[in-house]
Amino acid sequence: MKFTTTTNNDNIDFDYIGIEKFLKEIVKLDFTEIEDVSQFARIEWEFYLETRDWGIKNFGAYATGIGIDLILEYYKTDVENAFNLLSTEIEINKYIQDFTIESETEFNKDLNLSVGEIEINFNTRTITILFN
């Protein structure tokens, strides 16, 4: 069974590793300091059952695709050395197309299954999605 989950900051924990280097070197964004990162994500995932003749052996979920838009608030020092707070929206989908997607499933006793955490590691070019 295939699903698509759309989300924002409110219900999923996002973690970005190496985002500063990525923004400066790949996106070519000139900034002094990042103030805030907001995101909107669309996660495509599937539910699976592993069965045997005696019953269900295992079940879980794995991600098949992801799309992310970031809204950054950042400081940039101008010519007079004043800190200016700026905002920009960056669609990072074209930058993460070749990233490896890894999925992990943790089950709770109520058998709920949903996307819980997303980690994007720009250094190792991996995206880890935790279902819980």
Secondary structure, 3 states (H helix, E strand, C coil): CEEEEEECCCCCEEEEECHHHHHHHCCCCCCCEEEEEEEEEEEEEEEEEEEECCEEEEEEEEEEEEEEEEEEEEEEECCCCCEEEEEEEEECHHHCCCCEEEEEECCCCCCCCCEEEEEEECCCCEEEEEEC
